[in-house]
Amino acid sequence: MKPLILGETRRIGIELYSIFGSDFEIDFAEYAVFNSVQEIIKTGICRIEDKKITMLFIADEIGLFNVVFTIHIKDEILKAKVSIRVVKR
């Protein structure tokens, strides 16, 4: 995990693929940002670009954060977590 510097704004995301080689379409995706004590500090709708899901992370506080993506594909709901560390430099 590469740390972000306090004050940066970065696009954070994941790319999905099928382990079976099946084609799929992402219907909807949302995110929640958790702080180090697991409180939700921000939620929103993700940007979907083909198989990539992203959100804009604003590093306005020092600490460790988790972005949990919730992805809806047909009748399935998938979750993925990305950890982010914000430091002062």
N, C-alpha and C positions, 0 to 999 in steps of 0.2 A: 504494500500500500504506500503510494507516494503521498507525502503530506501536502496539504494545501496551506498556503500562507494566508493569515488573517487579512481580510479585505478582498481576496480573489472571488471571482464568480466563474464557476466551471460547469460544463455540461457533463453530467454523470449518467451512466447507463449500462445496459447489458444488450447482448445480441443473442437471440434464440435460434435453435436449430433442432430438427428432428433426428434422433439417433437411428430412426428407421428410414430416413430419407424421404419421408412423406412431406408433401406441401401443406401448408397451413396458413391461416390468416389470423392476425391478432385483432380481436373485436374491440377490446377496451383495456386500458392499463391505467393504474393509479399508483401513487406512492405515499408513504408516510416517513417522516424523518424523526428518529428517536435520539435523544441526548444520552449521556452516559448513565443516567439513572432510569432509563427506559421510559421517559415521558415523551409523548408525541408533541413535537414543537412546530411541525408544519405538515400539511397534506396537500395533495393536488392531483391534477390529471397529467399523465405523461404525454410526451410527443412520441408518436409512432411513425417510424420510417421503415417500411417493409418489415424486416425482422428485428429491427433495433428499437429499443425503448429507452428514452432519456428524460431527464429532468434537469432544471437549472438549480445548482447548489450555490448558495451565497454563504461564503465563509465569514460570517460576522461575529463569531464567538469561538474562542479557543476551546478545544476538547476533542473527544472521540464521539463520532456520530454514526448511526446506522440508517441507511436508506433501504426501506423494505418496499419492493415493487410487487404489486398484485396484478397478475396478467390473466385476462379472460380470453380463452380460445375455445370456441364452440361451447360445449357443456362442461369444460374443465376450468379450474381456477388454479394457477400456479403462483408460487411466491419465490422471490429471490432477494438476497440481502447483500448490500455493498457497504463496507465499512470505510469511513472517511476520518482522517485525523487532521485537525486544523491547528497550526502552530504559529507562534509569533516570531518574526525574523527581523 
